């Protein structure tokens, strides 16, 4: 819809971390020393929810809605996170409205 060709996550890992071995994403992640010391968060108030949801999931869901592509799982993650953290990401997140792009068509956005 947007005319953008994206790498798969597996291909991106190979691109971003030169020399990573593995034929699957799981193998590449396990063989990547950059991820050796990363541990799961110990609280819900972690960057995984406080940053990734408002700056990644919300704009992707909004772009999907603009393109007429349903994003029920992205929306579910958003609303569950908002409920768990007590944050309204429509105020603080990268929505099309907050980015000044509300009401534009796909073509207008691409221009």
URWOGI-V340516 format. One record per run of one state. SS is the DSSP state (h for helix, s for strand, l for the rest). FROM is the first residue (numbers start at 0). TO is the last residue. If there is no record, write none. Layout:
ss=SS from=FROM to=TO
ss=SS from=FROM to=TO
This chain:
ss=l from=0 to=7
ss=h from=8 to=15
ss=l from=16 to=23
ss=h from=24 to=29
ss=l from=30 to=31
ss=h from=32 to=34
ss=l from=35 to=45
ss=h from=46 to=49
ss=l from=50 to=50
ss=h from=51 to=66
ss=l from=67 to=70
ss=h from=71 to=84
ss=l from=85 to=87
ss=h from=88 to=91
ss=l from=92 to=104
ss=h from=105 to=109
ss=l from=110 to=110
